[in-house]
Every structure is written in C-alpha cells, then in structure tokens.
Amino acid sequence: MNLSPEILSLRDDTVALRRDFHQHPELGFRETRTAGIVAERLRSLGLSVATGVATTGVIGLHGDAFGRAVLLRADMDALPLTEENEVAYASQNPGVMHACGHDGHTAMLLSVAKILSQTPAPRGVCYKFVFQPAEEGGGGARVMIDEGAPRDPEVAVAVAAHLWNDLPVGKLGVRAGPVLASADHFVVTLTGKGGHGAMPHQTRDPIVVAAELILAWQTIVSRNVDPVDSAALTIGAVEAGTVANIIPDRARLKGTLRALSPATRQRVIDRVETILKGVTAAHELTHEFNFTTGYPPTVNTGEPTEVVRQAAVETVGAGNVVEQDLVMGAEDMSFFLQQVPGCFFVVGSRNEEKGLAAPHHNARFDFDEDALLVGAETMVRAARKLASQLAADGED
C-alpha cells in the first residue's frame, strides 16, 4: 500500500473526526451540528465556504472561482436506527445511527480538503468540496443541484467514494458504466365490490386480482428485460381485508422497481402499468396507480473512471483494485453524474479479524478505519490528476 506522508500524518485527526460524527449522528436535512463542524474546518483552511445549501449542505472552494471545477462529494446524514455496537464512540442520539459509513465519508473529504488546500490548484481550476445532506432517501443531491451546486464555478467532473463492507480493507472497487440501480416506488389501489366470503359471485374481489397482478408482474423481468441486463421488481406490502369471511372493497399493493439503465427502467414501468390496466379491466375493477420517481441509475463515465482507477492502482496496487460489483441498491450521487462526467467508487472497509463485517444499514455496522486513509489517498490522487487534465485542456 502506498500512502503518502501527508495522508499518514492526518490519520489520528481523520479517525477522531469520524468517531465524533459517529457519536452525534443526524438525519437528513437535520445535519446542523455536522455541517457546522464541516464549515468551521473548511474556513480554517482558508476556503471560500457556502452554508445552508439544500438546508444543511456545505460547499467549500479552493482555486480559481471563475475556472472549471473538480467536484468532490461526501454525504453527511445518518439512518433512523438504534445502534447495537458496544464501542466508546457509539451513537449518543437515541434511534439514530451512522450505519452506512457517511461519518467516514465526511471525515475523509475533510482530510482531502486539507491536503489539496495546502498547494495552489492548477491554473484555471477549482476544487469544489461538496458536503451533502439527506442521501438516505431525501434526495439531497437533487436539491443541491437545484440550488446551483454544479455552477459558480462550473463543474467539469465529479468524484465520490463510498466505504464498502462487501470488500475487505485494502481493496478498491472501480467500474465504468452503471454501478448502482435506480430506485422507484409505487402504490396501487384496487377497488372492487365487497361482500360475503360465501357468496363471491356477488363481488368483484380485489384480493384475487392483487394475487394475479403480483404473479403477472413477475414475468416482466423474466420476459421483458434483456437477460444480459438487470432489473428487480418487488411487491413488499399487500394490504386488504379484516376477517376471513368478508371480501373487501379494496386492496393496496406497494412495490419498488430497480434497474441499471434508463431504458430498462422505463420499459418495466410501462409494463407494470399495461398489465395493471389489462388485469383490472378483465375483472371489472378500477385502480389508482401512484408512481414515485426516485433515484436514477448511478452511471460512471469512462475517462474519469480510468483516472480514478489509475489513482487506485497507485494507492493499493493493481492486484487490489477490482471491478466494482453491480448492485441493485441506489445512491443519489447519480443526480450529479447525470449533470457532469464522473466516477463513484467503493473503498473496501470490512475486516473479519477485527469483527468489522456487519452489512450496511445493520445496527452493528462498523468498519476498519484504515479504509479512511485508503479512500482519502485515492481521492487526493484522482483529484490532482483530473485537475491537471482540466488545466491542460484550458491551455489548448
């Protein structure tokens, strides 16, 4: 492993920051304490700092405020979960926990900002450090974009890292193209005609129709999606009825849809609604279809991803840089990557020997803090390479 002296010198501070954030987790759009510490740290580095972006977001600038920017992003929010770890830095906020590594992301990016701010940015280039609220379902990235995060200065490329307990510490995952899925949700309300369970011929049974829909929808992925592509369609809740001998008037289905490409996402949405219309019409029921568009697929651009891959190889060696697994989870860094080219990569953080192997969003989630140095080193190297490229492009 090739960690620079400047990264190694920040180990204690980075770990202390991470543990402080872990002890004081805050939910999306409520990260006031975290944002305050971030803003104070950035100002102490001499950066130009904007606060209150998307309520609690913070942006720091280093370099040419009229140039082209390399955006480096970390998410700050925690999850509504009661921590079960027995560690000195366990959450002190009941019912709230950093169970996805965002405490580490914030600490890492602060260390990256400290290192990059120690030398001038290349001519015509600005480093833009974005500390984002509400990744966990709140779509904080989209709100920051709406409030101008990709502008002033104009962002040319964006990079983010995610600590990853599916990979052992010391390894990095990088992949061009799709890396995470979209995440959409829908609710279907079926309205029929209720009656006695012994006289079903007098009814229009929404439960039977719900069952038929659930089975019919399962053919979408198996028969309407290219086998080399991927999608997931899950009905996670069925609500209907009160007692055994009453057929209800209504049934409600709640589902989620995941896809790795915009085209597949739209194809599955269209098929869900087409089948819904056909089945309800056949059974003489009416329906309501409420669809909530969530996060788009997270798609890495080829050239910036190769730069990150080079930085990763320099940090941990070629044998420890793996092709990042495709995952059907979602991440709102996807909104930034819809706006500009960039790369979202993962930093191995699992350590079985230390008992740090619980999955993300688990009440016992924790990670090997050595991963913070690996992630910070890789981001610094990638940011410098990308900034140099932008400067060279500006001279042409």
Secondary structure, 3 states (H helix, E strand, C coil): CCCCHHHHCCHHHHHHHHHHHHHCCCCCCCCHHHHHHHHHHHHHCCCEEEEEECCCEEEEEEECCCCEEEEEEEECCCECCCCCCCCCCCCCCCCCECCCCHHHHHHHHHHHHHHHCCCCCCCCEEEEEEEECCCCCCCHHHHHHHCCCCCCCEEEEEEEEEEEEEEECCCEEECCEEEECCEEEEEEEEECECEECCCHHHCECHHHHHHHHHHHHHHHHHHHCCCCCCEEEEEEEEEECCCCCEECCEEEEEEEEEECCHHHHHHHHHHHHHHHHHHHHHCCCEEEEEEEEEECCEEECHHHHHHHHHHHHHHHCHHHEEECCCECCCCCHHHHHHHCCEEEEEEEEEEHHHCECCCCCCCCCCCCCHHHHHHHHHHHHHHHHHHHHHHHHHHC
